[in-house]
Amino acid sequence: MKANEFSNIMKLITVFFPKFQENINDDFKKQIWYEVLGDLDYTVTQIALKKLLSSCRYMPTVAEIRQAVSELNNPNTLMSGAEAWGEVTRAISRHGSYAEKEALNSMSDGVALLIKRMGWKDICMSENIMADRAHFIKLWSEQQTKDRNYGALPNEVKQFIENKKEKQKLLSETNEKEMMKKLIKAVGIKE
């Protein structure tokens, strides 16, 4: 978001919460707000803020603003577990257990990903569909929470996390190679 767009966001908040102007009166506070919201898309932030301002009794926090933007950017986080399970049951009845690819393509991305993890054929052939439904809804809820929280993070934090994951992956791969070399050496196999 550009500085002038951010200024419009601050004005929008001030219209609904006039005391907010006192909170961001000095340049340091404005700079901090810009640092934590500046990476967001202006249009989505505007819509999210309008959504929040129409339902909040108190001024929204940075976390609430980022959360609302995250929800608008990821519509799956707005789908209930029952709605998501409805996609699964429709796909089962339309495609059956043998047309897994078509069934997964008929679902939204988040639902298809979760069903892949659970096993398409396992769900289709289940003898206890109510238990599978309950398990799916629990996993769906956990994934939504995770997606909302991750989506609300500033890009700088996401990049930091991704870099850490990549370093851990490389370290793990390096450790596996080293262990394999030691094992080969211990067994006496020549490379």
One Martini backbone bead per residue (centre of mass of N, CA, C, O) as a GRO file, in nm:
protein
  191
    1MET     BB    1   0.098   0.035   0.021
    2LYS     BB    2   0.064   0.350  -0.002
    3ALA     BB    3   0.084   0.637   0.171
    4ASN     BB    4  -0.186   0.767   0.070
    5GLU     BB    5  -0.357   0.515   0.127
    6PHE     BB    6  -0.299   0.496   0.426
    7SER     BB    7  -0.423   0.769   0.493
    8ASN     BB    8  -0.711   0.679   0.416
    9ILE     BB    9  -0.737   0.463   0.631
   10MET     BB   10  -0.702   0.651   0.875
   11LYS     BB   11  -0.948   0.828   0.807
   12LEU     BB   12  -1.161   0.608   0.826
   13ILE     BB   13  -1.119   0.549   1.124
   14THR     BB   14  -1.165   0.843   1.228
   15VAL     BB   15  -1.463   0.871   1.153
   16PHE     BB   16  -1.552   0.641   1.365
   17PHE     BB   17  -1.278   0.715   1.554
   18PRO     BB   18  -1.177   1.012   1.670
   19LYS     BB   19  -0.959   0.921   1.891
   20PHE     BB   20  -0.748   0.806   1.695
   21GLN     BB   21  -0.596   1.068   1.633
   22GLU     BB   22  -0.446   1.072   1.908
   23ASN     BB   23  -0.285   0.799   1.859
   24ILE     BB   24  -0.158   0.930   1.561
   25ASN     BB   25  -0.018   1.217   1.593
   26ASP     BB   26   0.256   1.098   1.556
   27ASP     BB   27   0.498   0.977   1.343
   28PHE     BB   28   0.571   0.716   1.489
   29LYS     BB   29   0.287   0.588   1.498
   30LYS     BB   30   0.238   0.593   1.196
   31GLN     BB   31   0.482   0.418   1.120
   32ILE     BB   32   0.394   0.166   1.270
   33TRP     BB   33   0.128   0.124   1.123
   34TYR     BB   34   0.259   0.103   0.843
   35GLU     BB   35   0.440  -0.145   0.902
   36VAL     BB   36   0.176  -0.340   0.976
   37LEU     BB   37  -0.005  -0.246   0.694
   38GLY     BB   38   0.163  -0.179   0.420
   39ASP     BB   39   0.148  -0.483   0.281
   40LEU     BB   40  -0.131  -0.431   0.206
   41ASP     BB   41  -0.401  -0.418   0.024
   42TYR     BB   42  -0.593  -0.152  -0.025
   43THR     BB   43  -0.871  -0.259  -0.119
   44VAL     BB   44  -0.898  -0.489   0.088
   45THR     BB   45  -0.864  -0.309   0.338
   46GLN     BB   46  -1.110  -0.135   0.292
   47ILE     BB   47  -1.319  -0.361   0.301
   48ALA     BB   48  -1.242  -0.476   0.577
   49LEU     BB   49  -1.291  -0.213   0.732
   50LYS     BB   50  -1.589  -0.182   0.663
   51LYS     BB   51  -1.672  -0.442   0.793
   52LEU     BB   52  -1.572  -0.373   1.078
   53LEU     BB   53  -1.715  -0.090   1.115
   54SER     BB   54  -2.010  -0.227   1.093
   55SER     BB   55  -1.945  -0.421   1.377
   56CYS     BB   56  -1.788  -0.236   1.561
   57ARG     BB   57  -1.759  -0.077   1.880
   58TYR     BB   58  -1.455  -0.082   1.846
   59MET     BB   59  -1.157  -0.028   1.767
   60PRO     BB   60  -0.962  -0.175   1.559
   61THR     BB   61  -0.711  -0.376   1.536
   62VAL     BB   62  -0.453  -0.488   1.369
   63ALA     BB   63  -0.535  -0.785   1.391
   64GLU     BB   64  -0.825  -0.746   1.283
   65ILE     BB   65  -0.748  -0.632   1.011
   66ARG     BB   66  -0.568  -0.867   0.914
   67GLN     BB   67  -0.785  -1.084   0.945
   68ALA     BB   68  -0.989  -0.965   0.743
   69VAL     BB   69  -0.800  -0.976   0.502
   70SER     BB   70  -0.744  -1.277   0.510
   71GLU     BB   71  -1.039  -1.367   0.462
   72LEU     BB   72  -1.069  -1.226   0.182
   73ASN     BB   73  -0.817  -1.383   0.051
   74ASN     BB   74  -0.957  -1.654   0.201
   75PRO     BB   75  -1.256  -1.805   0.154
   76ASN     BB   76  -1.221  -2.074   0.313
   77THR     BB   77  -1.240  -1.930   0.602
   78LEU     BB   78  -1.571  -1.894   0.556
   79MET     BB   79  -1.611  -2.193   0.557
   80SER     BB   80  -1.773  -2.437   0.677
   81GLY     BB   81  -1.761  -2.762   0.761
   82ALA     BB   82  -2.036  -2.837   0.634
   83GLU     BB   83  -1.982  -2.714   0.356
   84ALA     BB   84  -1.729  -2.878   0.293
   85TRP     BB   85  -1.866  -3.157   0.323
   86GLY     BB   86  -2.065  -3.110   0.091
   87GLU     BB   87  -1.852  -3.131  -0.131
   88VAL     BB   88  -1.781  -3.423  -0.074
   89THR     BB   89  -2.061  -3.559  -0.113
   90ARG     BB   90  -2.099  -3.463  -0.403
   91ALA     BB   91  -1.844  -3.602  -0.517
   92ILE     BB   92  -1.922  -3.888  -0.446
   93SER     BB   93  -2.195  -3.897  -0.608
   94ARG     BB   94  -2.064  -3.811  -0.892
   95HIS     BB   95  -1.769  -3.995  -0.890
   96GLY     BB   96  -1.664  -4.163  -0.686
   97SER     BB   97  -1.378  -4.365  -0.619
   98TYR     BB   98  -1.242  -4.368  -0.927
   99ALA     BB   99  -1.270  -4.032  -0.964
  100GLU     BB  100  -1.058  -3.854  -0.805
  101LYS     BB  101  -0.966  -3.619  -0.982
  102GLU     BB  102  -1.249  -3.504  -1.042
  103ALA     BB  103  -1.337  -3.469  -0.752
  104LEU     BB  104  -1.110  -3.272  -0.664
  105ASN     BB  105  -1.177  -3.058  -0.891
  106SER     BB  106  -1.476  -2.999  -0.765
  107MET     BB  107  -1.321  -2.871  -0.541
  108SER     BB  108  -1.192  -2.687  -0.329
  109ASP     BB  109  -0.873  -2.657  -0.239
  110GLY     BB  110  -0.896  -2.710   0.070
  111VAL     BB  111  -1.068  -2.963   0.051
  112ALA     BB  112  -0.888  -3.134  -0.135
  113LEU     BB  113  -0.640  -3.138   0.050
  114LEU     BB  114  -0.775  -3.281   0.291
  115ILE     BB  115  -0.870  -3.533   0.134
  116LYS     BB  116  -0.593  -3.632   0.054
  117ARG     BB  117  -0.496  -3.677   0.346
  118MET     BB  118  -0.734  -3.881   0.418
  119GLY     BB  119  -0.851  -4.023   0.169
  120TRP     BB  120  -1.062  -4.089  -0.073
  121LYS     BB  121  -1.122  -4.395  -0.059
  122ASP     BB  122  -1.169  -4.407   0.246
  123ILE     BB  123  -1.423  -4.232   0.238
  124CYS     BB  124  -1.591  -4.386   0.027
  125MET     BB  125  -1.551  -4.678   0.204
  126SER     BB  126  -1.682  -4.610   0.452
  127GLU     BB  127  -1.846  -4.730   0.762
  128ASN     BB  128  -1.806  -4.423   0.914
  129ILE     BB  129  -1.916  -4.128   0.813
  130MET     BB  130  -1.958  -3.969   1.079
  131ALA     BB  131  -1.666  -3.981   1.176
  132ASP     BB  132  -1.544  -3.851   0.923
  133ARG     BB  133  -1.697  -3.589   0.946
  134ALA     BB  134  -1.589  -3.505   1.223
  135HIS     BB  135  -1.291  -3.513   1.144
  136PHE     BB  136  -1.305  -3.311   0.914
  137ILE     BB  137  -1.418  -3.067   1.076
  138LYS     BB  138  -1.181  -3.049   1.267
  139LEU     BB  139  -0.958  -3.010   1.052
  140TRP     BB  140  -1.086  -2.764   0.918
  141SER     BB  141  -1.073  -2.577   1.162
  142GLU     BB  142  -0.766  -2.590   1.202
  143GLN     BB  143  -0.692  -2.487   0.916
  144GLN     BB  144  -0.835  -2.216   0.931
  145THR     BB  145  -0.677  -2.103   1.166
  146LYS     BB  146  -0.402  -2.126   1.034
  147ASP     BB  147  -0.466  -1.954   0.781
  148ARG     BB  148  -0.550  -1.696   0.927
  149ASN     BB  149  -0.289  -1.651   1.086
  150TYR     BB  150  -0.094  -1.654   0.845
  151GLY     BB  151  -0.244  -1.438   0.667
  152ALA     BB  152  -0.199  -1.202   0.897
  153LEU     BB  153   0.081  -1.185   0.838
  154PRO     BB  154   0.346  -1.035   0.764
  155ASN     BB  155   0.559  -1.067   0.505
  156GLU     BB  156   0.818  -1.062   0.675
  157VAL     BB  157   0.735  -1.306   0.853
  158LYS     BB  158   0.686  -1.512   0.631
  159GLN     BB  159   0.974  -1.503   0.518
  160PHE     BB  160   1.113  -1.595   0.774
  161ILE     BB  161   0.972  -1.869   0.792
  162GLU     BB  162   1.056  -1.978   0.514
  163ASN     BB  163   1.360  -1.963   0.566
  164LYS     BB  164   1.359  -2.156   0.805
  165LYS     BB  165   1.244  -2.400   0.657
  166GLU     BB  166   1.468  -2.420   0.444
  167LYS     BB  167   1.701  -2.461   0.641
  168GLN     BB  168   1.586  -2.719   0.774
  169LYS     BB  169   1.576  -2.885   0.518
  170LEU     BB  170   1.877  -2.871   0.448
  171LEU     BB  171   1.978  -2.985   0.715
  172SER     BB  172   1.829  -3.254   0.695
  173GLU     BB  173   1.957  -3.346   0.428
  174THR     BB  174   2.248  -3.334   0.527
  175ASN     BB  175   2.215  -3.534   0.762
  176GLU     BB  176   2.126  -3.774   0.589
  177LYS     BB  177   2.384  -3.792   0.417
  178GLU     BB  178   2.581  -3.829   0.650
  179MET     BB  179   2.454  -4.086   0.766
  180MET     BB  180   2.486  -4.255   0.508
  181LYS     BB  181   2.792  -4.241   0.493
  182LYS     BB  182   2.843  -4.372   0.769
  183LEU     BB  183   2.695  -4.636   0.709
  184ILE     BB  184   2.862  -4.722   0.465
  185LYS     BB  185   3.130  -4.721   0.618
  186ALA     BB  186   3.048  -4.924   0.845
  187VAL     BB  187   2.978  -5.161   0.639
  188GLY     BB  188   3.191  -5.136   0.378
  189ILE     BB  189   3.097  -4.966   0.146
  190LYS     BB  190   3.164  -4.867  -0.170
  191GLU     BB  191   3.115  -4.573  -0.371
   0.00000   0.00000   0.00000
